């Protein structure tokens, strides 16, 4: 049986990340995704929001024309107003997963 390393690829343990607020997790994950120019991450996270119907027309595929990291972040602000509502558990999991993997 293989053990999970104490410090994953992202350099942070689950316990360290789980202790952070959802907003802090979002800030860290978004900063990392911007740095990596990972538009796909933004679109995948946006799909977890209750008012994300607008985002479904943009798929964030690497070869698609239009969506950028800045557009994804702007859409996030518009859809959430930083209120996570019932989506908080799914979003926290997505943020923690992204930070641990990268």
N, C-alpha and C positions, 0 to 999 in steps of 0.2 A: 504494500500500500504506500502510495506517495503522499508525503506530508505537504501541506500548503506552506510556502515560505512565510516567515514572520513579516517580512517586508516585501510586498508585491512589486511588480514592475514600476508602478507609479511612485514607489518610495514611501508610501503611507499605509499604515495598517487600517484594517476595517474599524477597529476600536477608536483610533484617532479620528477618522472621518465621521463615524457615527455620532461622536460627541459634538460635532459642529451643528449649528443651526442649518435649516434648509437653505436659507438665503446665503450663508457663507459657502455651503456646498455648491450652490448655483454659481456664485461669483468665481470660485476656483475652477469649476468645470468649464464655464464659459471662457474664462481667461485662457485656459489650456487649449480649448477647441479653437479659439481665435488664433492662438500662436501656431497651432497645427493646421490652420485653415480647413478645419473639419466641418464643412457645411452639413454633411450627412448627420452628424451628431445633433446639431440644432434641430433639423427637421424631425429626427426620431423623437426628440424630447417634446417638441411642439405637438406632436400627435397625441400625447397623453393629456393635453389640456381639454377642458370641457367645451371651450369655444373655438376649437381648432379647425373648424370647417374651412376657413380661408386658407389654411396651410396645405390642405389636401390637393390643391391644384398645382402646388410646387413640390416636386419630388426630391429635390436636392441631389439628383444624380450628378456625378462628376462631369459628364459631358453636356448637361443641360444648360441652356442659356438663361440667364436671369438671376437666380438666387445666389446671393453672396452671404458671407458670414455676417456682414453688417446688416443686411436685410433680414436675416434670420433673428438677430439680436433685437432689431427694431420691432419685428412682429411679436417676439416674446414679450417685450414691454407693453405693446398694445393689447395683447390678449390677456395678460395676467395682472398688470398693475402691481406685480409682486405678490398677488394673493393666490395661494396655491389650492385653496379649498380642499375638495375630496381627492385631488390628484397628488397631494403631498407625499404619501407613501411611495407611489410609483416614481415620482420625480426624484425623491431622495435616493431610491435604489439606483436609478439611472445615473445620477450624479456620482454616487459612490463607486459604482461599477466603472464608469469612465475614468475617474481619477485613479483608481487602483490599477487599471490596465495600461494607462499611458503615463 
